[in-house]
Amino acid sequence: MQMNEITDKLKFILQKEGIKNAKDSDVAKMLNINPDTFYSMKFRNSIPYKQILHFLNERNININAFFYEDSLESNTLTHDLNYNVLKYYDVNASMGGGALNDNVSFSEVIIDEKLSDFFGSKDCDIIPCIGDSMEPEIKDDSLCLVDKSKSFKEGGVFAVNTRDGLFIKQIFKSNKGGVYLHSFNLSYADVHYQNGDFLIVGKVVGTISRI
């Protein structure tokens, strides 16, 4: 769905609440977004999912009905889903070639809260994972769910920034200081990094992959 369509649906809801001839500025105000920022988002077709979902949740409006039905009738404006909004980063991990930082672009995706509960994390990010270095446990072209709040645990699988790029690896402390990154695929040798040459981003709590 395009941002223009979403804006029209939000205006429809505001008009049902008594705001006659609702304008873009009214929508921006209800979403707590600066009007200039909102106009820019419309131009770039950048959808503010978190603000929209908060707006819908406050009104007990069904998310599926809002985003996927052509019209919003009164019988579709109730019974909402519990949801979480995750960041999907435009960077690849495991084979390197990128780093996860504040300058990396991302989009927001909506998932059912039941899926978050299954992975045991309500606040995780999604990072695409390429390469076969972590097979068979993590397949090439999988999506890794990374929880930044999880603390380091010896032998856990983590997303880690290094001078060589972003990796998804099993991490062990090294008796030489620092850590070494271990691949499940034994065709790949362990890689050692001294303290200061790596930064643990978060723990991999699950993956999503094609069959």
CORRALIN-V730579 format. One record per residue. N is the residue number from 1. RES is the residue in three letters. OMEGA is omega as a letter, one per 30 degrees, with the letter a starting at -180 (NA if undefined). NEAR is the number of other ideal C-beta (glycine too) atoms within 12 Angstrom. Layout:
N_RES_OMEGA_NEAR / N_RES_OMEGA_NEAR
//
This chain:
1_MET_a_20 / 2_GLN_a_16 / 3_MET_l_25 / 4_ASN_l_19 / 5_GLU_l_21 / 6_ILE_l_33 / 7_THR_l_33 / 8_ASP_l_23 / 9_LYS_l_33 / 10_LEU_l_41 / 11_LYS_l_26 / 12_PHE_l_27 / 13_ILE_l_33 / 14_LEU_l_27 / 15_GLN_l_19 / 16_LYS_l_18 / 17_GLU_l_19 / 18_GLY_l_10 / 19_ILE_a_18 / 20_LYS_l_11 / 21_ASN_a_12 / 22_ALA_a_23 / 23_LYS_l_20 / 24_ASP_a_29 / 25_SER_l_23 / 26_ASP_l_25 / 27_VAL_l_34 / 28_ALA_l_28 / 29_LYS_a_20 / 30_MET_l_29 / 31_LEU_a_33 / 32_ASN_l_17 / 33_ILE_l_28 / 34_ASN_a_16 / 35_PRO_l_19 / 36_ASP_l_13 / 37_THR_a_20 / 38_PHE_l_30 / 39_TYR_l_20 / 40_SER_l_17 / 41_MET_l_27 / 42_LYS_a_27 / 43_PHE_a_15 / 44_ARG_a_16 / 45_ASN_l_16 / 46_SER_a_22 / 47_ILE_l_30 / 48_PRO_a_30 / 49_TYR_a_31 / 50_LYS_a_22 / 51_GLN_l_27 / 52_ILE_a_36 / 53_LEU_l_33 / 54_HIS_l_20 / 55_PHE_a_31 / 56_LEU_a_34 / 57_ASN_l_24 / 58_GLU_a_16 / 59_ARG_a_23 / 60_ASN_l_18 / 61_ILE_a_32 / 62_ASN_a_25 / 63_ILE_a_35 / 64_ASN_l_20 / 65_ALA_a_25 / 66_PHE_a_36 / 67_PHE_a_26 / 68_TYR_l_17 / 69_GLU_a_19 / 70_ASP_a_14 / 71_SER_l_16 / 72_LEU_l_30 / 73_GLU_a_16 / 74_SER_a_13 / 75_ASN_l_12 / 76_THR_a_24 / 77_LEU_l_24 / 78_THR_l_18 / 79_HIS_a_14 / 80_ASP_l_25 / 81_LEU_l_25 / 82_ASN_a_20 / 83_TYR_l_29 / 84_ASN_l_31 / 85_VAL_a_31 / 86_LEU_l_36 / 87_LYS_l_30 / 88_TYR_a_25 / 89_TYR_l_35 / 90_ASP_a_18 / 91_VAL_l_33 / 92_ASN_l_27 / 93_ALA_l_46 / 94_SER_l_44 / 95_MET_a_26 / 96_GLY_l_26 / 97_GLY_l_18 / 98_GLY_l_28 / 99_ALA_a_25 / 100_LEU_l_36 / 101_ASN_a_15 / 102_ASP_a_9 / 103_ASN_a_11 / 104_VAL_a_22 / 105_SER_l_16 / 106_PHE_l_22 / 107_SER_a_22 / 108_GLU_l_23 / 109_VAL_a_25 / 110_ILE_l_30 / 111_ILE_l_32 / 112_ASP_a_20 / 113_GLU_l_22 / 114_LYS_l_13 / 115_LEU_l_24 / 116_SER_l_26 / 117_ASP_l_17 / 118_PHE_a_17 / 119_PHE_l_29 / 120_GLY_a_17 / 121_SER_l_27 / 122_LYS_a_22 / 123_ASP_l_22 / 124_CYS_l_37 / 125_ASP_l_39 / 126_ILE_a_39 / 127_ILE_l_43 / 128_PRO_a_35 / 129_CYS_a_39 / 130_ILE_l_28 / 131_GLY_a_29 / 132_ASP_a_22 / 133_SER_a_32 / 134_MET_l_35 / 135_GLU_g_23 / 136_PRO_a_15 / 137_GLU_l_24 / 138_ILE_a_36 / 139_LYS_l_25 / 140_ASP_l_25 / 141_ASP_l_21 / 142_SER_l_32 / 143_LEU_a_32 / 144_CYS_l_46 / 145_LEU_a_41 / 146_VAL_l_43 / 147_ASP_a_32 / 148_LYS_a_27 / 149_SER_a_17 / 150_LYS_a_25 / 151_SER_a_12 / 152_PHE_l_23 / 153_LYS_a_18 / 154_GLU_l_15 / 155_GLY_l_17 / 156_GLY_l_26 / 157_VAL_a_39 / 158_PHE_l_39 / 159_ALA_a_46 / 160_VAL_l_41 / 161_ASN_l_32 / 162_THR_l_33 / 163_ARG_a_16 / 164_ASP_l_21 / 165_GLY_a_28 / 166_LEU_a_39 / 167_PHE_l_47 / 168_ILE_a_52 / 169_LYS_l_45 / 170_GLN_a_33 / 171_ILE_l_34 / 172_PHE_l_25 / 173_LYS_a_23 / 174_SER_l_20 / 175_ASN_l_9 / 176_LYS_a_13 / 177_GLY_a_14 / 178_GLY_a_23 / 179_VAL_l_32 / 180_TYR_a_28 / 181_LEU_a_39 / 182_HIS_l_29 / 183_SER_l_28 / 184_PHE_l_24 / 185_ASN_a_23 / 186_LEU_l_14 / 187_SER_a_11 / 188_TYR_l_22 / 189_ALA_l_13 / 190_ASP_l_22 / 191_VAL_a_27 / 192_HIS_l_23 / 193_TYR_l_28 / 194_GLN_l_16 / 195_ASN_a_14 / 196_GLY_l_12 / 197_ASP_a_20 / 198_PHE_l_31 / 199_LEU_l_24 / 200_ILE_a_34 / 201_VAL_a_37 / 202_GLY_a_35 / 203_LYS_l_32 / 204_VAL_a_41 / 205_VAL_l_34 / 206_GLY_l_31 / 207_THR_l_30 / 208_ILE_a_26 / 209_SER_l_20 / 210_ARG_l_9 / 211_ILE_NA_5
//
